[in-house]
């Protein structure tokens, strides 16, 4: 089954504080208003958020361009986008 196109939610990552033991849902579709986290806007797109539990209190750079190959964290893929050259 095909899914709707993934939308970019930004051209740089979001520095995000995570709390150990807390569960998060990273938006994978790019439609959420509460980026980088899911607000349910993916309903009907065939794209599900990436749900994870933080293992430690930490700060991470979460992807907003939605093209990262390391789902969740920024891998620099936004630098390869035409609108960021």
MMTF fields as JSON, N, C-alpha, C and O atoms, coordinates in Angstrom:
{
  "mmtfVersion": "1.0.0",
  "mmtfProducer": "UNKNOWN",
  "numBonds": 339,
  "numAtoms": 340,
  "numGroups": 85,
  "numChains": 1,
  "numModels": 1,
  "chainsPerModel": [1],
  "groupsPerChain": [85],
  "chainIdList": ["A"],
  "bondAtomList": [4, 2, 8, 6, 12, 10, 16, 14, 20, 18, 24, 22, 28, 26, 32, 30, 36, 34, 40, 38, 44, 42, 48, 46, 52, 50, 56, 54, 60, 58, 64, 62, 68, 66, 72, 70, 76, 74, 80, 78, 84, 82, 88, 86, 92, 90, 96, 94, 100, 98, 104, 102, 108, 106, 112, 110, 116, 114, 120, 118, 124, 122, 128, 126, 132, 130, 136, 134, 140, 138, 144, 142, 148, 146, 152, 150, 156, 154, 160, 158, 164, 162, 168, 166, 172, 170, 176, 174, 180, 178, 184, 182, 188, 186, 192, 190, 196, 194, 200, 198, 204, 202, 208, 206, 212, 210, 216, 214, 220, 218, 224, 222, 228, 226, 232, 230, 236, 234, 240, 238, 244, 242, 248, 246, 252, 250, 256, 254, 260, 258, 264, 262, 268, 266, 272, 270, 276, 274, 280, 278, 284, 282, 288, 286, 292, 290, 296, 294, 300, 298, 304, 302, 308, 306, 312, 310, 316, 314, 320, 318, 324, 322, 328, 326, 332, 330, 336, 334],
  "bondOrderList": [1, 1, 1, 1, 1, 1, 1, 1, 1, 1, 1, 1, 1, 1, 1, 1, 1, 1, 1, 1, 1, 1, 1, 1, 1, 1, 1, 1, 1, 1, 1, 1, 1, 1, 1, 1, 1, 1, 1, 1, 1, 1, 1, 1, 1, 1, 1, 1, 1, 1, 1, 1, 1, 1, 1, 1, 1, 1, 1, 1, 1, 1, 1, 1, 1, 1, 1, 1, 1, 1, 1, 1, 1, 1, 1, 1, 1, 1, 1, 1, 1, 1, 1, 1],
  "groupList": [{"groupName": "UNK", "atomNameList": ["N", "CA", "C", "O"], "elementList": ["N", "C", "C", "O"], "formalChargeList": [0, 0, 0, 0], "bondAtomList": [1, 0, 2, 1, 3, 2], "bondOrderList": [1, 1, 2], "singleLetterCode": "X", "chemCompType": "L-PEPTIDE LINKING"}],
  "groupTypeList": [0, 0, 0, 0, 0, 0, 0, 0, 0, 0, 0, 0, 0, 0, 0, 0, 0, 0, 0, 0, 0, 0, 0, 0, 0, 0, 0, 0, 0, 0, 0, 0, 0, 0, 0, 0, 0, 0, 0, 0, 0, 0, 0, 0, 0, 0, 0, 0, 0, 0, 0, 0, 0, 0, 0, 0, 0, 0, 0, 0, 0, 0, 0, 0, 0, 0, 0, 0, 0, 0, 0, 0, 0, 0, 0, 0, 0, 0, 0, 0, 0, 0, 0, 0, 0],
  "groupIdList": [1, 2, 3, 4, 5, 6, 7, 8, 9, 10, 11, 12, 13, 14, 15, 16, 17, 18, 19, 20, 21, 22, 23, 24, 25, 26, 27, 28, 29, 30, 31, 32, 33, 34, 35, 36, 37, 38, 39, 40, 41, 42, 43, 44, 45, 46, 47, 48, 49, 50, 51, 52, 53, 54, 55, 56, 57, 58, 59, 60, 61, 62, 63, 64, 65, 66, 67, 68, 69, 70, 71, 72, 73, 74, 75, 76, 77, 78, 79, 80, 81, 82, 83, 84, 85],
  "secStructList": [7, 7, 7, 7, 7, 7, 7, 7, 7, 7, 1, 1, 7, 3, 3, 3, 3, 3, 7, 6, 6, 7, 3, 3, 3, 3, 7, 1, 1, 1, 7, 7, 6, 6, 6, 6, 5, 7, 7, 1, 6, 6, 6, 6, 6, 6, 7, 7, 7, 3, 3, 3, 3, 7, 1, 1, 1, 3, 3, 3, 3, 3, 7, 1, 1, 1, 7, 7, 1, 1, 6, 6, 5, 7, 7, 1, 4, 4, 4, 4, 1, 4, 4, 4, 7],
  "xCoordList": [0.837, 0.0, 0.882, 1.776, 0.64, 1.388, 0.918, -0.214, 1.804, 1.421, 1.538, 2.129, 0.976, 1.056, 2.507, 3.332, 2.824, 4.197, 4.565, 3.729, 5.815, 6.339, 6.607, 7.149, 6.231, 6.451, 7.598, 7.737, 8.413, 9.468, 8.829, 7.948, 9.272, 8.744, 9.76, 9.517, 10.89, 11.915, 13.189, 13.349, 14.096, 15.35, 16.549, 17.695, 16.285, 17.348, 16.752, 15.533, 17.581, 17.056, 16.584, 16.891, 15.835, 15.335, 16.093, 16.055, 16.786, 17.466, 16.384, 15.572, 16.375, 15.277, 15.79, 16.645, 15.27, 15.613, 14.694, 13.474, 15.29, 14.529, 14.706, 15.759, 13.662, 13.677, 13.717, 12.908, 14.639, 14.793, 13.471, 12.779, 13.131, 11.927, 10.657, 9.625, 10.715, 9.521, 9.408, 10.409, 8.184, 7.927, 7.548, 6.761, 8.118, 7.893, 7.45, 7.713, 6.777, 6.394, 6.909, 6.347, 7.986, 8.585, 7.749, 7.439, 7.384, 6.593, 7.433, 8.512, 6.94, 7.645, 7.018, 7.611, 5.819, 5.115, 5.371, 5.22, 5.758, 6.024, 4.808, 4.92, 3.655, 2.416, 2.093, 1.264, 2.715, 2.398, 2.691, 3.708, 1.811, 2.027, 2.944, 3.533, 3.07, 3.887, 5.257, 5.754, 5.872, 7.185, 8.186, 8.16, 9.061, 9.299, 8.434, 8.662, 7.44, 6.624, 5.28, 4.789, 4.696, 3.441, 2.247, 2.193, 1.299, 0.04, -1.16, -2.305, -0.886, -1.951, -2.303, -3.202, -1.617, -1.91, -1.636, -2.056, -0.945, -0.616, -1.812, -1.742, -2.882, -4.04, -4.457, -4.696, -4.539, -4.953, -3.833, -4.078, -2.6, -1.492, -0.756, -0.059, -0.908, -0.142, 1.255, 2.073, 1.542, 2.85, 2.64, 1.824, 3.36, 3.233, 4.396, 5.499, 4.165, 5.257, 6.22, 5.878, 7.405, 8.387, 8.287, 8.623, 7.824, 7.641, 8.897, 9.394, 9.402, 10.608, 10.56, 9.843, 11.336, 11.478, 12.913, 13.86, 13.063, 14.4, 15.085, 14.493, 16.321, 17.082, 17.791, 18.176, 17.965, 18.663, 18.16, 17.581, 18.377, 18.128, 19.214, 20.402, 18.814, 19.798, 19.189, 17.974, 20.037, 19.592, 20.014, 21.135, 19.095, 19.361, 18.892, 18.091, 19.403, 18.962, 18.027, 18.476, 16.726, 15.741, 15.485, 15.376, 15.395, 15.225, 13.869, 12.841, 13.886, 12.643, 12.43, 11.303, 13.499, 13.325, 12.685, 12.176, 12.713, 12.092, 12.784, 12.199, 14.017, 14.764, 15.962, 16.743, 16.108, 17.22, 17.184, 16.11, 18.327, 18.411, 18.523, 18.526, 18.616, 18.74, 17.492, 17.59, 16.344, 15.042, 15.112, 15.538, 14.721, 14.687, 15.75, 15.44, 17.01, 18.07, 18.578, 18.556, 19.027, 19.541, 20.828, 21.724, 20.902, 22.132, 22.712, 23.611, 22.187, 22.679, 21.977, 22.36, 20.961, 20.26, 19.653, 19.511, 19.288, 18.699, 19.677, 19.257, 20.947, 21.96, 21.999, 22.541, 21.425, 21.427, 20.146, 19.983, 19.24, 17.981, 18.177, 18.933, 17.501, 17.65, 17.383, 18.033, 16.442, 16.108, 17.122, 16.971, 18.144, 19.137, 20.539, 21.523, 20.629, 21.945, 22.369, 23.449],
  "yCoordList": [-1.18, 0.0, 1.243, 1.368, 2.152, 3.398, 4.358, 4.282, 5.249, 6.247, 7.641, 7.821, 8.61, 10.004, 10.465, 9.889, 11.497, 12.013, 12.56, 13.127, 12.379, 12.937, 14.413, 14.782, 15.253, 16.693, 17.124, 16.626, 18.041, 18.612, 19.579, 20.358, 19.529, 20.434, 21.507, 22.323, 21.512, 22.508, 22.207, 21.127, 23.166, 23.01, 22.835, 22.865, 22.653, 22.362, 21.54, 21.536, 20.841, 19.992, 20.808, 21.993, 20.15, 20.781, 20.226, 19.023, 21.11, 20.688, 20.406, 21.278, 19.182, 18.72, 18.039, 17.156, 18.449, 17.812, 16.619, 16.731, 15.481, 14.265, 13.884, 14.115, 13.298, 12.875, 11.357, 10.683, 10.818, 9.369, 8.724, 9.195, 7.639, 6.877, 7.406, 6.737, 8.605, 9.168, 8.662, 8.541, 8.369, 7.894, 9.074, 9.938, 9.091, 10.159, 9.548, 8.375, 10.339, 9.918, 10.986, 12.077, 10.658, 11.57, 11.583, 10.527, 12.756, 12.899, 12.475, 13.02, 11.512, 11.032, 11.549, 11.419, 12.137, 12.58, 14.046, 14.455, 14.842, 16.256, 17.154, 18.369, 16.592, 17.372, 17.92, 18.822, 17.405, 17.79, 19.263, 19.793, 19.908, 21.294, 21.339, 22.38, 20.228, 20.176, 19.551, 18.766, 19.894, 19.369, 19.547, 20.568, 18.587, 17.405, 16.212, 15.094, 16.459, 15.35, 15.259, 16.239, 14.086, 13.766, 14.394, 14.407, 14.909, 15.4, 14.667, 15.069, 13.577, 12.785, 13.194, 12.605, 14.186, 14.673, 13.637, 13.818, 12.565, 11.522, 10.622, 9.833, 10.723, 9.847, 9.845, 10.9, 8.67, 8.501, 8.626, 8.48, 8.893, 9.057, 7.753, 7.627, 6.781, 5.546, 5.688, 4.777, 6.808, 7.062, 7.109, 7.891, 6.287, 6.248, 6.972, 6.997, 7.561, 8.185, 7.117, 5.936, 7.54, 6.642, 6.837, 7.901, 5.808, 5.875, 5.318, 4.253, 6.06, 5.624, 6.108, 7.051, 5.445, 5.829, 6.279, 5.566, 7.464, 7.999, 7.153, 6.844, 6.784, 5.967, 6.807, 6.293, 8.095, 8.983, 10.408, 10.737, 11.245, 12.67, 13.177, 13.065, 13.73, 14.147, 15.17, 15.371, 15.812, 16.681, 16.034, 15.543, 16.043, 15.466, 16.444, 17.341, 16.254, 17.045, 16.16, 15.242, 16.441, 15.641, 16.236, 17.451, 15.357, 15.74, 16.404, 15.939, 17.499, 18.15, 18.038, 18.18, 17.785, 17.676, 16.344, 16.189, 15.384, 14.055, 13.198, 12.232, 13.537, 12.757, 12.033, 11.404, 12.118, 11.456, 9.953, 9.356, 9.361, 7.911, 7.226, 5.998, 8.028, 7.474, 7.764, 8.02, 7.726, 8.03, 8.56, 7.86, 9.712, 10.527, 11.603, 12.788, 11.189, 12.179, 12.675, 11.958, 13.904, 14.537, 13.851, 13.584, 13.575, 13.024, 13.96, 13.581, 15.19, 16.176, 16.147, 16.892, 15.31, 15.199, 16.525, 16.755, 17.406, 18.688, 19.56, 20.443, 19.315, 20.091, 19.723, 20.469, 18.573, 18.088, 18.472, 18.112, 19.194, 19.578, 20.832, 21.724, 20.912, 22.069, 23.411, 24.402, 23.464, 24.719, 25.115, 26.163, 24.303, 24.577, 24.716, 24.778, 24.762, 24.843, 26.288, 26.562],
  "zCoordList": [0.0, 0.0, 0.0, 0.836, -0.92, -0.997, 0.088, 0.564, 0.46, 1.451, 0.846, -0.218, 1.53, 1.103, 1.124, 1.834, 0.353, 0.381, 1.76, 2.464, 2.123, 3.367, 3.115, 2.073, 4.062, 3.938, 4.837, 5.954, 4.358, 5.185, 6.171, 5.805, 7.417, 8.437, 8.79, 9.678, 8.108, 8.388, 7.64, 7.071, 7.644, 6.91, 7.829, 7.379, 9.11, 10.064, 11.195, 11.368, 11.975, 13.042, 14.248, 14.374, 15.123, 16.34, 17.543, 17.803, 18.283, 19.506, 20.538, 20.849, 21.068, 21.913, 23.165, 23.095, 24.311, 25.584, 25.8, 25.685, 26.112, 26.387, 27.852, 28.445, 28.423, 29.817, 29.894, 29.256, 30.66, 30.804, 31.197, 32.099, 30.506, 30.806, 30.163, 30.199, 29.572, 28.931, 27.498, 26.793, 27.075, 25.723, 24.836, 25.225, 23.65, 22.674, 21.354, 21.09, 20.524, 19.175, 18.208, 18.119, 17.483, 16.514, 15.25, 14.699, 14.791, 13.565, 12.363, 12.132, 11.605, 10.421, 9.125, 8.054, 9.22, 8.016, 7.684, 6.532, 8.684, 8.477, 8.635, 8.47, 8.948, 9.022, 10.413, 10.538, 11.432, 12.805, 13.074, 12.628, 13.792, 14.202, 15.422, 15.714, 16.132, 17.347, 17.066, 17.874, 15.927, 15.545, 16.672, 17.359, 16.876, 16.059, 16.444, 15.983, 17.293, 17.785, 17.086, 16.527, 17.123, 16.467, 17.199, 18.429, 16.418, 16.98, 16.39, 16.594, 15.649, 15.051, 13.629, 13.029, 13.078, 11.725, 10.639, 9.495, 10.978, 10.003, 9.679, 8.737, 10.422, 10.22, 8.75, 8.162, 8.173, 6.785, 5.771, 4.574, 6.217, 5.273, 5.005, 3.998, 5.903, 5.781, 6.36, 6.224, 7.0, 7.624, 9.128, 9.616, 9.862, 11.312, 11.977, 11.431, 13.145, 13.878, 14.396, 14.456, 14.761, 15.361, 16.873, 17.393, 17.567, 19.013, 19.683, 19.314, 20.676, 21.387, 22.83, 23.163, 23.676, 25.075, 25.303, 24.972, 25.868, 26.137, 27.202, 28.237, 26.944, 27.885, 28.941, 29.991, 28.664, 29.601, 29.417, 28.381, 30.413, 30.25, 29.315, 29.617, 28.192, 27.191, 26.25, 26.238, 25.465, 24.391, 23.08, 22.945, 22.114, 20.8, 19.73, 19.992, 18.537, 17.384, 16.563, 15.877, 16.635, 15.916, 14.531, 14.366, 13.557, 12.157, 11.923, 12.416, 11.161, 10.729, 9.223, 8.749, 8.46, 7.008, 6.625, 5.515, 7.55, 7.394, 6.341, 5.85, 5.989, 5.009, 5.624, 4.909, 6.936, 7.61, 7.37, 7.293, 7.255, 7.097, 8.454, 8.539, 9.521, 10.87, 11.7, 12.9, 11.079, 11.685, 13.102, 14.021, 13.257, 14.474, 14.421, 14.296, 14.517, 14.669, 13.32, 12.32, 13.325, 12.113, 11.655, 12.455, 10.356, 9.786, 8.727, 7.978, 8.673, 7.716, 6.373, 5.471, 6.211, 4.937, 4.493, 3.292, 5.43, 5.073, 4.274, 3.526, 4.433, 3.714, 2.232, 1.417, 1.889, 0.505, -0.237, -1.402, 0.415, -0.197, -1.041, -0.654, -2.197, -3.102, -2.422, -2.754, -1.48, -0.823, 0.244, 0.872, 0.46, 1.491, 0.9, 1.637, -0.401, -1.049, -1.202, -1.725]
}
